Amino acid sequence: MNKDDIYAINPSYRLIKDKVKCAIYRVDDFFNAVDNITIIKSYEAVVLAMFDGHRSLSEIYSLCKYVFPISNEVTFVNDVVKTLEKRIEDKVLVNVKDIEKQKILEYEPEDFLIPKEIEESCPLDMRFSFPLSVNFNVSTECPFSCRYCYHPLNYVPPTLSIERMSFDRALSLVC
């Protein structure tokens, strides 16, 4: 990575914070499905959130030196990025020259701060207090034949007619 270049989080990935944990996850481009959820440390999420597509790598190094009690900011940032890329098995950062501006997601680094004693209180709990995605099956027909799909291959008569729940009602349950 060049210190004068500007980087952003890979547009296929999202950061999220719950009460006691942070995570990075991939969103499938075709189905918009959540995939590859990886729990990360609060400080890792803070570092990633600094990559907003506006700051150069050297500016991020300076910010990290200011925010974290570290002696070598270059090694610290590079280690965070390399460690996450190894864990998710994908590139976590992209050069903004290589992506469309509207695809860059911006986060506030302070949104991912979690006190250390709270973050370490339940390290094995992978659950979130909210769903990462919600899927509605609005039809029993599908043109795909996915081998892993739970949906029946034959037509199933509806057990709940569409008239019983309006679109507005369904939308209110999600939003």
C-alpha positions as CSV (number, residue, x, y, z in Angstrom):
1,M,0.0,0.0,0.0
2,N,1.3,3.4,-0.9
3,K,1.1,6.0,1.9
4,D,-0.1,8.7,-0.5
5,D,-3.0,6.7,-1.9
6,I,-6.5,6.9,-0.6
7,Y,-8.2,3.7,0.5
8,A,-11.8,2.7,1.5
9,I,-13.4,-0.5,2.8
10,N,-14.1,-3.0,0.1
11,P,-17.7,-2.1,-1.0
12,S,-18.7,-5.8,-0.7
13,Y,-18.2,-5.6,3.1
14,R,-20.0,-3.9,5.9
15,L,-19.0,-3.1,9.5
16,I,-21.5,-3.5,12.3
17,K,-21.5,-3.0,16.0
18,D,-23.7,-4.7,18.6
19,K,-23.7,-3.9,22.4
20,V,-20.6,-6.1,23.1
21,K,-19.0,-6.9,19.7
22,C,-18.1,-5.6,16.3
23,A,-18.2,-7.6,13.0
24,I,-17.4,-7.3,9.4
25,Y,-19.5,-9.2,6.9
26,R,-19.8,-9.5,3.1
27,V,-23.0,-8.7,1.2
28,D,-23.6,-10.8,-1.9
29,D,-23.9,-8.6,-5.0
30,F,-26.6,-10.7,-6.6
31,F,-28.9,-11.7,-3.8
32,N,-27.9,-9.0,-1.3
33,A,-27.5,-11.9,1.2
34,V,-25.3,-11.6,4.2
35,D,-22.2,-13.9,4.1
36,N,-18.9,-14.4,5.8
37,I,-19.6,-12.8,9.2
38,T,-16.4,-12.4,11.2
39,I,-16.3,-11.0,14.7
40,I,-13.6,-8.4,15.1
41,K,-12.1,-6.4,17.9
42,S,-13.4,-2.9,18.6
43,Y,-10.0,-1.4,17.7
44,E,-9.9,-3.2,14.4
45,A,-13.3,-1.8,13.5
46,V,-12.2,1.7,14.5
47,V,-9.1,1.4,12.2
48,L,-11.2,0.2,9.3
49,A,-13.7,3.0,9.8
50,M,-10.9,5.5,9.3
51,F,-10.6,4.3,5.7
52,D,-13.5,6.5,4.5
53,G,-12.3,7.2,1.0
54,H,-11.1,10.7,1.9
55,R,-8.0,10.3,3.9
56,S,-4.6,9.2,2.6
57,L,-2.9,6.2,4.2
58,S,-0.4,8.6,5.8
59,E,-3.2,10.6,7.4
60,I,-4.6,7.3,8.8
61,Y,-1.2,6.5,10.3
62,S,-1.2,9.9,12.0
63,L,-4.8,9.4,13.3
64,C,-3.9,6.0,14.7
65,K,-0.8,7.4,16.5
66,Y,-3.1,10.0,18.1
67,V,-5.9,7.6,19.0
68,F,-4.1,4.4,20.1
69,P,-1.2,4.1,22.6
70,I,1.2,2.6,20.0
71,S,4.9,3.2,19.2
72,N,4.8,2.3,15.5
73,E,1.6,3.4,13.7
74,V,2.7,2.0,10.3
75,T,3.2,-1.5,11.7
76,F,0.0,-1.3,13.7
77,V,-2.3,-0.3,10.8
78,N,-0.6,-2.8,8.4
79,D,-0.9,-5.6,11.0
80,V,-4.6,-4.9,11.5
81,V,-5.3,-4.9,7.8
82,K,-3.2,-8.1,7.1
83,T,-4.7,-9.9,10.1
84,L,-8.3,-9.1,8.9
85,E,-7.5,-10.0,5.3
86,K,-6.2,-13.4,6.5
87,R,-9.3,-14.0,8.6
88,I,-11.8,-13.1,6.0
89,E,-9.7,-14.5,3.1
90,D,-10.3,-11.4,1.0
91,K,-9.1,-7.9,0.4
92,V,-10.6,-5.7,3.1
93,L,-9.4,-2.4,1.6
94,V,-9.5,-1.1,-2.0
95,N,-7.9,1.9,-3.6
96,V,-10.6,4.6,-4.3
97,K,-9.2,4.8,-7.9
98,D,-10.5,1.3,-8.5
99,I,-14.1,1.8,-7.4
100,E,-17.1,4.0,-8.1
101,K,-17.4,6.9,-5.5
102,Q,-21.1,6.1,-4.8
103,K,-20.1,2.6,-3.6
104,I,-17.9,3.9,-0.8
105,L,-19.4,3.4,2.6
106,E,-18.4,5.8,5.4
107,Y,-18.4,5.0,9.0
108,E,-17.7,7.1,12.2
109,P,-14.8,5.4,14.0
110,E,-16.2,6.4,17.4
111,D,-19.3,4.4,16.7
112,F,-17.3,1.2,17.1
113,L,-15.8,2.0,20.5
114,I,-16.6,-0.7,23.1
115,P,-15.0,-0.7,26.6
116,K,-12.5,-3.5,26.8
117,E,-14.1,-5.1,29.9
118,I,-17.5,-5.3,28.1
119,E,-16.0,-6.6,24.8
120,E,-14.1,-9.4,26.6
121,S,-17.1,-10.4,28.8
122,C,-18.5,-12.8,26.3
123,P,-15.9,-13.7,23.6
124,L,-17.6,-16.9,22.4
125,D,-21.1,-15.4,22.0
126,M,-21.5,-15.0,18.2
127,R,-25.2,-13.9,18.4
128,F,-26.3,-10.4,17.6
129,S,-29.3,-8.7,19.3
130,F,-30.8,-7.9,15.9
131,P,-30.9,-9.7,12.5
132,L,-28.3,-8.9,9.9
133,S,-30.9,-9.6,7.1
134,V,-34.5,-10.5,6.6
135,N,-35.8,-12.5,3.7
136,F,-39.4,-12.6,2.4
137,N,-40.6,-15.3,0.1
138,V,-43.2,-13.5,-1.9
139,S,-43.7,-16.4,-4.3
140,T,-43.3,-20.1,-4.3
141,E,-41.8,-20.0,-7.7
142,C,-38.1,-19.6,-8.4
143,P,-36.1,-19.9,-11.6
144,F,-33.0,-21.1,-9.8
145,S,-32.3,-24.7,-8.8
146,C,-29.9,-24.2,-6.0
147,R,-28.8,-27.5,-4.4
148,Y,-28.8,-26.1,-0.9
149,C,-32.2,-24.4,-1.1
150,Y,-34.9,-25.3,1.4
151,H,-37.7,-24.2,-0.9
152,P,-39.8,-27.1,-2.4
153,L,-39.3,-27.8,-6.1
154,N,-43.0,-28.3,-6.7
155,Y,-45.7,-25.7,-6.4
156,V,-47.1,-25.4,-2.9
157,P,-50.5,-23.8,-2.5
158,P,-50.3,-20.7,-0.3
159,T,-51.2,-21.2,3.3
160,L,-51.6,-17.5,3.9
161,S,-53.1,-15.4,1.1
162,I,-51.5,-12.1,0.1
163,E,-54.7,-10.3,1.0
164,R,-54.3,-11.1,4.7
165,M,-51.2,-8.9,5.0
166,S,-50.7,-5.7,3.0
167,F,-47.4,-4.6,1.7
168,D,-47.4,-1.7,4.1
169,R,-47.9,-4.0,7.0
170,A,-45.1,-6.3,5.9
171,L,-42.8,-3.3,5.4
172,S,-43.7,-2.0,8.9
173,L,-42.5,-5.3,10.4
174,V,-39.1,-4.9,8.8
175,C,-38.4,-1.2,9.1
